[in-house]
Amino acid sequence: MSVVTVTKDNFEKEVIQSSVPVLIDFWAGWCGPCRMLSPVIEEIAEEVSDKKICKINVDEQPELARQFGVMSIPTLVVMKGGEIMKKSLGVQPKGSVLSMLKV
C-alpha cells in the first residue's frame, strides 16, 4: 500500500475512522532528519498491508501538528480506534518503527 497524505480535510476519514492501526509521520520538506526517515516510511508502507501509513506535512497542516502537540519533527504517532497508542520523536530505525506498529 502507498503512503496516504493526510490533511485536515481527510483526517477524520483516513485516521479516526480507520479500521486498522495508523502510523502518522509528521514531517516537513526542509527537515533533514525527516528526509532520512522518509525512505523507511515508504518501505514500511510497501511491506505492511494490515496497517495504514500516513504523512502529515506540519508546514501545510499546522492545526493537526498543534492537535498532536508536535514540537519537533520527525514525530511518529500510532493511532488505533481514534486513540494515540504510541509516539516517538526523531529518526527511528526500521525495526523500531515496525515495533511501534505492534498494537
ZANUGU-242331 format. One record per residue: residue number from 1; residue in three letters; x, y, z of N, C-alpha, C in turn. Coordinates in Angstrom, 1 decimal, padded with zeros to 4 digits. Layout:
BEGIN
n, res, n.xx, n.yy, n.zz, ca.xx, ca.yy, ca.zz, c.xx, c.yy, c.zz
NUM, ala, X, Y, Z, X, Y, Z, X, Y, Z
...
// end
This chain:
BEGIN
n, res, n.xx, n.yy, n.zz, ca.xx, ca.yy, ca.zz, c.xx, c.yy, c.zz
1, met, 000.8, -001.2, 000.0, 000.0, 000.0, 000.0, 000.9, 001.2, 000.0
2, ser, 000.4, 002.3, -000.6, 001.2, 003.5, -000.6, 000.9, 004.4, 000.6
3, val, 001.8, 005.4, 000.8, 001.6, 006.3, 001.9, 000.5, 007.3, 001.6
4, val, -000.4, 007.5, 002.6, -001.5, 008.4, 002.4, -001.1, 009.8, 003.0
5, thr, -001.3, 010.8, 002.2, -001.1, 012.2, 002.6, -002.4, 012.6, 003.3
6, val, -002.2, 013.0, 004.6, -003.4, 013.4, 005.4, -003.4, 014.9, 005.6
7, thr, -004.6, 015.5, 005.4, -004.8, 016.9, 005.7, -005.9, 017.0, 006.7
8, lys, -006.2, 018.3, 007.1, -007.4, 018.4, 008.0, -008.7, 018.0, 007.3
9, asp, -008.7, 018.1, 006.0, -009.9, 017.7, 005.3, -010.2, 016.2, 005.3
10, asn, -009.2, 015.4, 005.2, -009.4, 013.9, 005.2, -008.9, 013.2, 006.5
11, phe, -008.5, 014.0, 007.5, -008.0, 013.4, 008.8, -009.1, 012.4, 009.4
12, glu, -010.3, 012.9, 009.5, -011.4, 012.1, 010.2, -011.5, 010.8, 009.4
13, lys, -011.6, 010.8, 008.1, -011.8, 009.6, 007.3, -010.6, 008.7, 007.4
14, glu, -009.4, 009.2, 007.1, -008.2, 008.4, 007.0, -007.7, 007.9, 008.3
15, val, -007.8, 008.7, 009.4, -007.2, 008.3, 010.7, -008.2, 007.9, 011.7
16, ile, -009.1, 008.8, 012.0, -010.1, 008.5, 013.1, -011.0, 007.3, 012.8
17, gln, -011.5, 007.2, 011.5, -012.4, 006.2, 011.1, -011.7, 004.9, 010.6
18, ser, -010.4, 004.9, 010.6, -009.7, 003.8, 010.0, -010.0, 002.5, 010.8
19, ser, -010.2, 001.4, 010.1, -010.5, 000.1, 010.7, -009.2, -000.6, 011.1
20, val, -008.0, -000.1, 010.7, -006.7, -000.7, 011.0, -005.9, 000.4, 011.7
21, pro, -004.9, 000.0, 012.5, -004.0, 000.9, 013.1, -003.3, 001.8, 012.1
22, val, -003.0, 003.1, 012.5, -002.5, 004.1, 011.6, -001.2, 004.6, 012.1
23, leu, -000.1, 004.6, 011.3, 001.1, 005.3, 011.6, 001.1, 006.6, 010.9
24, ile, 001.3, 007.7, 011.7, 001.4, 009.0, 011.1, 002.8, 009.5, 011.3
25, asp, 003.4, 010.0, 010.2, 004.7, 010.6, 010.2, 004.5, 012.1, 010.0
26, phe, 004.8, 012.9, 011.1, 004.8, 014.4, 011.0, 006.1, 014.8, 010.5
27, trp, 006.1, 015.6, 009.4, 007.4, 015.9, 008.7, 007.3, 017.3, 008.0
28, ala, 008.4, 017.7, 007.5, 008.5, 018.9, 006.7, 009.6, 018.8, 005.6
29, gly, 009.4, 019.4, 004.5, 010.4, 019.3, 003.4, 011.8, 019.8, 003.7
30, trp, 011.9, 020.8, 004.6, 013.2, 021.4, 004.9, 013.9, 020.6, 006.0
31, cys, 013.3, 019.6, 006.6, 013.8, 018.9, 007.7, 014.7, 017.7, 007.3
32, gly, 016.0, 017.8, 007.5, 017.0, 016.8, 007.2, 016.6, 015.4, 007.8
33, pro, 016.4, 015.3, 009.1, 016.1, 014.0, 009.7, 014.8, 013.4, 009.1
34, cys, 013.8, 014.3, 008.7, 012.6, 013.8, 008.1, 012.9, 013.2, 006.7
35, arg, 013.8, 013.8, 006.0, 014.2, 013.2, 004.7, 015.0, 011.9, 004.9
36, met, 015.7, 011.7, 006.0, 016.4, 010.5, 006.3, 015.3, 009.4, 006.6
37, leu, 014.3, 009.7, 007.3, 013.2, 008.8, 007.7, 012.3, 008.4, 006.6
38, ser, 012.1, 009.3, 005.6, 011.1, 009.1, 004.6, 011.2, 007.8, 003.8
39, pro, 012.4, 007.4, 003.4, 012.5, 006.1, 002.7, 012.1, 004.9, 003.6
40, val, 012.4, 005.0, 004.9, 012.0, 003.9, 005.8, 010.4, 003.8, 005.8
41, ile, 009.8, 005.0, 005.9, 008.3, 005.0, 005.9, 007.8, 004.5, 004.6
42, glu, 008.4, 004.9, 003.5, 007.9, 004.4, 002.2, 008.0, 002.8, 002.1
43, glu, 009.2, 002.3, 002.6, 009.4, 000.9, 002.6, 008.4, 000.1, 003.4
44, ile, 008.1, 000.6, 004.6, 007.1, 000.0, 005.5, 005.7, 000.0, 004.9
45, ala, 005.4, 001.1, 004.2, 004.1, 001.2, 003.5, 004.0, 000.1, 002.5
46, glu, 005.1, -000.2, 001.8, 005.0, -001.2, 000.7, 004.9, -002.6, 001.3
47, glu, 005.5, -002.8, 002.5, 005.7, -004.1, 003.1, 004.5, -004.5, 004.0
48, val, 003.9, -003.5, 004.6, 002.8, -003.8, 005.6, 001.5, -003.6, 005.0
49, ser, 000.6, -004.6, 005.0, -000.7, -004.5, 004.4, -001.8, -004.3, 005.4
50, asp, -001.5, -004.6, 006.7, -002.6, -004.6, 007.7, -002.6, -003.3, 008.5
51, lys, -001.8, -002.3, 008.1, -001.8, -001.0, 008.8, -001.9, 000.1, 007.7
52, lys, -002.2, 001.2, 008.2, -002.3, 002.4, 007.2, -001.1, 003.3, 007.6
53, ile, -000.3, 003.7, 006.6, 000.8, 004.6, 006.8, 000.5, 005.9, 006.2
54, cys, 000.6, 007.0, 007.0, 000.2, 008.3, 006.6, 001.3, 009.3, 006.9
55, lys, 001.3, 010.4, 006.2, 002.3, 011.5, 006.4, 001.5, 012.8, 006.5
56, ile, 001.9, 013.6, 007.5, 001.3, 015.0, 007.6, 002.4, 016.0, 007.6
57, asn, 002.3, 016.9, 006.6, 003.3, 018.0, 006.5, 002.9, 019.1, 007.5
58, val, 003.8, 019.3, 008.5, 003.5, 020.2, 009.5, 003.4, 021.7, 009.0
59, asp, 004.1, 022.0, 007.9, 004.0, 023.4, 007.4, 002.7, 023.6, 006.7
60, glu, 002.1, 022.6, 006.1, 000.8, 022.7, 005.4, -000.4, 022.4, 006.3
61, gln, -000.1, 021.7, 007.4, -001.2, 021.3, 008.3, -000.9, 021.7, 009.8
62, pro, -000.7, 023.0, 010.0, -000.3, 023.4, 011.4, -001.3, 023.0, 012.5
63, glu, -002.6, 023.0, 012.1, -003.7, 022.7, 013.1, -003.5, 021.2, 013.6
64, leu, -003.2, 020.3, 012.7, -003.0, 018.9, 013.1, -001.7, 018.8, 013.9
65, ala, -000.7, 019.5, 013.5, 000.5, 019.4, 014.3, 000.3, 019.9, 015.8
66, arg, -000.5, 021.0, 015.9, -000.8, 021.5, 017.2, -001.7, 020.5, 018.0
67, gln, -002.7, 019.9, 017.3, -003.6, 019.0, 017.9, -002.8, 017.8, 018.5
68, phe, -001.7, 017.4, 017.9, -000.9, 016.3, 018.4, 000.2, 016.7, 019.3
69, gly, 000.4, 018.0, 019.5, 001.4, 018.6, 020.3, 002.8, 018.3, 019.7
70, val, 002.9, 018.4, 018.4, 004.2, 018.1, 017.7, 005.0, 019.4, 017.9
71, met, 006.1, 019.3, 018.6, 007.0, 020.4, 018.8, 008.3, 020.2, 018.0
72, ser, 008.7, 019.0, 017.7, 009.9, 018.7, 016.9, 009.5, 017.6, 015.9
73, ile, 010.3, 017.6, 014.8, 010.0, 016.6, 013.8, 011.3, 015.9, 013.4
74, pro, 011.2, 014.7, 012.9, 010.0, 013.9, 012.7, 009.4, 013.4, 014.0
75, thr, 008.1, 013.3, 014.0, 007.4, 012.7, 015.1, 006.5, 011.6, 014.5
76, leu, 006.6, 010.4, 015.1, 005.8, 009.3, 014.6, 004.7, 009.1, 015.7
77, val, 003.5, 008.9, 015.2, 002.4, 008.6, 016.1, 001.6, 007.4, 015.6
78, val, 001.3, 006.4, 016.5, 000.5, 005.3, 016.1, -000.9, 005.4, 016.7
79, met, -001.9, 005.4, 015.9, -003.3, 005.5, 016.4, -004.1, 004.2, 016.1
80, lys, -005.0, 003.9, 017.0, -005.9, 002.8, 016.8, -007.2, 003.1, 017.4
81, gly, -008.3, 003.0, 016.6, -009.6, 003.3, 017.1, -009.7, 004.8, 017.6
82, gly, -009.0, 005.7, 016.9, -009.0, 007.1, 017.2, -008.2, 007.5, 018.4
83, glu, -007.5, 006.6, 019.0, -006.7, 006.9, 020.2, -005.2, 006.8, 019.9
84, ile, -004.4, 007.6, 020.5, -003.0, 007.6, 020.4, -002.5, 006.4, 021.2
85, met, -001.8, 005.5, 020.6, -001.2, 004.3, 021.2, 000.3, 004.5, 021.6
86, lys, 001.0, 005.0, 020.6, 002.5, 005.2, 020.8, 002.9, 006.5, 020.1
87, lys, 004.0, 007.0, 020.5, 004.5, 008.3, 020.0, 006.1, 008.2, 020.1
88, ser, 006.8, 008.7, 019.1, 008.2, 008.7, 019.2, 008.7, 010.0, 018.4
89, leu, 009.9, 010.5, 018.9, 010.5, 011.7, 018.3, 011.8, 011.3, 017.6
90, gly, 012.1, 012.0, 016.5, 013.4, 011.8, 015.9, 013.4, 010.6, 014.9
91, val, 014.5, 010.5, 014.2, 014.7, 009.4, 013.3, 014.7, 008.1, 014.0
92, gln, 014.0, 007.1, 013.5, 014.0, 005.8, 014.1, 014.4, 004.7, 013.1
93, pro, 015.1, 003.7, 013.5, 015.5, 002.6, 012.6, 014.2, 001.9, 012.2
94, lys, 014.2, 001.2, 011.0, 013.1, 000.5, 010.5, 012.5, -000.5, 011.6
95, gly, 013.3, -001.2, 012.3, 012.9, -002.2, 013.3, 012.1, -001.5, 014.4
96, ser, 012.5, -000.3, 014.8, 011.8, 000.4, 015.9, 010.4, 000.8, 015.4
97, val, 010.4, 001.3, 014.1, 009.1, 001.8, 013.6, 008.1, 000.6, 013.5
98, leu, 008.7, -000.6, 013.0, 007.8, -001.8, 012.9, 007.3, -002.2, 014.3
99, ser, 008.2, -002.1, 015.3, 007.8, -002.4, 016.6, 006.6, -001.6, 017.1
100, met, 006.7, -000.3, 016.8, 005.6, 000.6, 017.2, 004.3, 000.2, 016.6
101, leu, 004.3, -000.5, 015.5, 003.1, -000.9, 014.8, 002.4, -002.1, 015.4
102, lys, 003.1, -002.7, 016.4, 002.5, -003.9, 017.1, 001.6, -003.4, 018.2
103, val, 000.4, -003.0, 017.8, -000.6, -002.6, 018.8, -001.9, -003.4, 018.7
// end
